[in-house]
Amino acid sequence: VPCPGRAAGMDLAYVCEWEKKPKSNHCPSIPLVCAWSCRNLIAFTTDLRNEEEKDLTHMVHIIDTEHPWDVYSVNSGHTEVITCLEWDQSGSRLLSADADGHIKCWAMTDHLANSWENTVGSVVEGDPVVALSWLHNGVKLALHVEKSGASNFGEKFSRVKFSPSLTLFGGKPMEGWIAVTISGLVTVSLLKPNGQVLTATESLCRLRCRVALADVAFTGGGNIVVATSDGSSTSPVQFYKVCVSVVNEKCKIDTEILPSLFMRCTTDPARKDKYPAITHLKFLARDMSEQVLLCASNQNNSIVECWSLRKEGLPVNNIFQQISPVVGDKQPMILKWRILSATNDLDRVSAVALPKLPISLTNTDLKVANDTKFFPGLGLALAFHDGSVHIVHRLSLQMMAVFYSSSSQRPVDEPALKRPRTTGPLVHFKAMQLSWTSLALAGVDSHGKLSMLRISPSMGHVLDMNMSLRHLLFLLEYCMVTGYDWWDILLHVQPSMVQNLVEKLHEEYMRQNAALQQVLSTRIVVMKASLCKLSSSTIARVCDYHAKLFLIAISCTLKSLLRPHFLNTPDKSPGDRLTEICSKITDVDIDKVMINLKTEEFVLEMTTLQSLQQLIQWVGDFVLYLLASLPNQGSPVRPGHSFLRDGASLGMFRELMVVIRIWGLLKPSCLPVYTATSDTQDSMSLLFRLLTKLWLCCREENHITEPDDALIDECCLLPSQLLIPNIDWLPINDGIISKLQNKQLVRLQFGKAPGLVGHTVSSQFDAFVRAPGQPKIDHLRRLHLGAYPTEECKSCTRCGCVTMLKSPNKVTAVKQWEQRWIKNCLCGGLWRKMPLSYS
């Protein structure tokens, strides 16, 4: 059975529903709200109904789109129904507001994505909140589709001049939120750096009137625009300008009335009283206060209109022109709302989702987007009461893609076959959100079930492979520059695309300037790793990329421990000088390289050296493993293969071997432990010699030579001289993305991890990973945790790497290492706490 709505450019990736329990059930709250963060966390609400006590608990649920079943549900503590949820720009804090005027700010406890706590909040007692937004931080990018072929990221994604809503001393944006209540009040709370909250509340205008719907947007000049409606289409939609300032440590709000509008359907004689209620009012983007989307409805139908605020000249009567010639020269300008587009009569709209991708809307950009069929960011989604979803163009409101759920009635060719309307209301989306690249759509329906829809970048237009790759590449680059999570792009990557995408991504990265390359150096490695997971032919490279991230982090940490001997040192740090000397002196003898370094820079306390032993051991083991795998390098399916041609990484290993050698003179017990067959052999200098020879073969990227037979012969002897260690590669991730590739709908349940059935990629991978009964390892501290760990651990939501929650060691050097991954994993993924029984 083909998935519903496949050809139309949208299809269901997965659905996740609640388990039915006899005593207490999750039922969708009314209104139901959801929000999607740029870290790909989705928050939504339900009411937990307890049958016996007949009471409702208002719950907030937070899921990571890669592990939707692993839901974190928190009793929000809101006494009335939750009306708004909003993520901040960094995607790691959440605001919730309720129908009693209470606003709460939630943040992660200990940086764990499945543990949240309410830290601060504000309140307008008894006054339901109808709109809520974080203040703008002044960061705004524009994606230029016409420049998608340009080499420079700065041209493709240009920074738009935009002022924050409020700045601290020195121009730093001030954090806080703004809310609009039903009685026409606007309340602003500012978070001071010391944790204090300044709150002020002001009436939107002198004549306060009921506000049934509202939305908040920001202007480039740092002002805030609020749109309100009392819910009746015969009343005007009002707009207000709000200015926030801090005067004498108090928050001050000034408001000013802007031009208002009447919906066109109310002035159109044919439809005059057809749509009595305005049901949706949204600015098209939070930083586009000059475009607004309105939806008016009756019981069965809706109509949607898009309006735009324009400057227009005011025609002046001739009389005035004769009196004052100045007026005649320059026409006075006024602001006026003009309708851009409107739909015909539609089925009743149940939810609206707006694009978050800041695509540039100039005529040339729109033309190129249309010619190349690149539509992310140009479509907004409308959900209807019959269960279908339409994506319409944000400017013309013309249909771009359709999705019919199984319950909705598909249009049938012969009119005779009209299906009778099924009794009772159909399942439909009550809240929807588009992902940050607009390639996925999440909807929560009237049963509280969460659906994840894939949206094709070309809206179902068939493109050649090259073009499809370019679209995905453009969005991957956007995520690389912004630091947003790119899970939703991976939904569209087929195994056959992986090789090409990785190569093209690398080419684009190499075209950037050196400074930008350095900033993005780890992010591109992570991106390649996440792509390589999706194809069975590249799965071994995932291990290599993660090992490379680990190597970069260790190298930075160990080098940062070196201290210059004299304070008035020359411009280079000991770490830089080490790199320079190691690349200049290509000697194969470790002691000859060591002589050129100032050993006093390497003196550290004994406890520090001992605490680094596990990391040092990993470096030693990995070098041995690489060299021992050189003879059978013909097999690219073995992890470690790509290191044998990677001059930069081999160079790092070589530097670390020199540092470790010097530290070993200070404290021999911190050296890596090797199991050798003879007692007299100097294992480190043997490995250093072979490593240097291998490094010399590929040190210049454009001029890589094959290792000579003598080197390969020596490496063949290694297993008879030293015991080759087992390398603990990262576990295969248990996420959902690789199960979605065959385009079959995956059904999940909240709270129940799915079995890994029919997953081809992981079976090959199991050869590198420990089996269930074997001892576990802390991947970042390189400590063994035993077969059944007793310590609480956390795992990364993206790469699956596991580490202990609490640090077993208090040495500063260890703290310095742990600070590198306290907030996020080395791969940038979020941490989640693991159940203690993990085994």
C-alpha positions, 0 to 999 in steps of 0.5 A: 500500500503506498503511503497516503499522499506520497506523490503530493510531496508530503508523506508520513514518516512516523506516528507516536501515540499514547498507551491506553491505560485503565485509570489515567489517560492523556487526552489532548488539551483544548487549546492544544499547543506545540512548539519546535526548537532549532535543536529539534526538540518538540514540546506539546501539551496534553491533559492527564485525566484521572478517572477516579478523582475527575481532575485534570493535570496540565502536562508539558511533553518534550521529545527529541525527534530522533527518539520520539518514544523517549518522552519527558513529561512534566506536570507543568504546575499550571492550574489552568489550561496551557495556551502558549509554548515558545522556544528561545532562539538557542532552542534550549529554553521553553516558555509556557503560559496559561489561562490564568496569566501565569508564565513559566520559563523552563530550562534543562537540569544539568544540561539533560534533554530529558530533565527540565525544571521551571527556573523563573516566571512572571504573572498577570493574575487571572488574565489569560495569555493569548500570545507569547514571544521571547524578545528578539536577540538581533540575529537575523540571516537571509538565505539567498536562493539565487546565490546558492551556487556562490562559493562564499557562505557569507553571500549565501546566508547574509546577516541582515541588519536587525536591532535587538528588542532591548540591549544591555550595556555594550549592545548585548541583547537583553533576554526576556519575553513579551505576552498579550492577555485577553483583557488587552494588556501587554506584559514584558519580563526582562531577565537580568544577567544576575537572574533577577526578573523585571516585569512591567504591564501596560494597557495596549491602548486607552480603550481596552477591549477584549483580545481573543487572538494576538500575535507578536512580531519585531521590526529591524529598528528594535520595536515590537508590533502586536496584532490583536483581534476580538474574534469577530470578523466585523471588528477591525484587526488592530496593530500596536507598536510597543517599545520597551526600555529600562529606566532607573532599573525598572522596565518601561513600556510605551505603546502606539496605535498603527493602521488597522484593517478589516478582512476583505471577506467581510466587505465582499457582498457575496460573502458578507456574513458568511464567516463571522469569526476570525480563527487565526491571526499570525504574522508570516514571520516573527521578524516580518511585522509587515505581513500578516495571515488571517483566517475567518471561519464558520462551522464548516468552512474557512477563508484565508487572506494575506495582507501586507503593510505598504507605504503609499503616497497621499494624494493632495488636493490642488488647492493646497498645492497653490498655497504651499508649493512645498507640498506639491514637490513631495507627496506625504506618505502614509502606511496602509494595509493592502491585501496581497492574496486570498484563497477561495472557500476552503474546508474549516481550518484547524491549525496553521504552521508557518515556515521558520526558514528566513528565505530572502523574498526578492523577485530574483530569489523567488524566480530562481527558487521557482525555476530550480523547484526549491520551495523550503521556507516558501510554503505555509501549512494549513490543516483542515477538519477533514484530516488533510493538510495543504501547503500553500505559497506564503505570498500567493496562497496557491496550493503547493502540496497536499497530504490526505490522512487515511481518515480524510476523504480523497477526491474521487474521479467519478462524482457518483462514488461520493462517500457518505460523511462518516458520523462523528468528527474526523481525526485532524491536527489541532496544532502543527509546527514546521521544522527549522528547514521546513523539510518536516512537519509535526502535527498533534491530532485530536487524539493527542497522537504525534505525527511526523510528516516529510515534506519534499524540498521540491514539493513532489516535483521530480528532479534529477539527482544533481538538483536534489543533492544541491537542495539538500546541500544548501540546507546542510550548509545553512545548518552548519553556519547557524549551528541548528540541528539538521535531523530533518534534512537527514529524513530526505537522504537516500543511501545512494546520495551519501557518498556524493553529499559528503564529497560535495559538503567537503568541497564547499567547506574547502572553499571558505576562508581559513578562519571560517574553516576553523570555526566549522572544523568539528561541525563538518566532521559531525555532519559527515558522520551523521550522513555516513550512518545512512548507508551501509557502504559508509558505516565504518567511516562513522567510527573514524569521524567520531574518533577524529572528533575525540582526537581533536578534543584530546589534542586541544586539551593536552596542548592547553595544559602546557605552560610557557616557562617565562611569562614574557614569552614570544607570541607562540604558545607552547602548543603552537610551537610543539606543532611547528617543531613536529612538522619541521623535524621529520626525524623518525627517532622520537628522542631527536624530535624531543631534544628540540623542545623546551622540556620545562614547558611540559612540567605538570604536577604528578597527580595531573599526569596520573589523572590523564592516563586513560586519555593517554592510553587511548592515544597509544592504543589507537596509534598501535591499532592504526599501524597494525591495520596498515597491511590489510588497508585494502578493506575500507569497511574496517574502522580506522581506514580513513586515518591511514591517508589523513596527514593532519590526524597522523600529525596530531598523533605524532605530536601527542606521542612526543608530549606523552614521551616527555611526560613519561620521563616525569612520571613513568606510570602515566605512559600507555601500557603495552603488552610486549613479547620482549622486555627490552623493546622500547614500544613507544619509539618503535610506534613513533618511527612507523607512525612518522614514516606513514605520516611522511607518505600523506603529509601533503594533501595533494601529493600522497604516496603509497607506503613502501613495502619495508614499512608494510613489512614492519607493520606486519610484524607488530602483532607478533611484538605487541598485543593489538588492543580492542578499540571501543568504537561508539555504539550504533545509534538506536535512533529512528532516522535509519529506520525511515529510509524505506519510506514505510510508516513507522508506528511508535508508542510513547514510553516504549523503545521500538525493537530494531527490526529489519535494520540492515545497517546496524547488523554490519556494525555490530562487529565493532561494538561490544555485545550486551554482556560485555563490560561497558565503557565511558566513551569520553573518560575512557574508564571501564564501567563494568558489565552492569554499571552502577553509576548513573550515565548519560548518552548523546541523542545523536551519536549514542556516546555514553559517559557518567553523569558525575565526575569521579575525579576532581583534578583541574586537568580532568575538569578542563577535559569535562568542560568540553562536553558538559553542555553538549556531546563532542558531536554537538548532540544533547545529553539525555539521562539513561535509566540505571538498568542500561546494559 
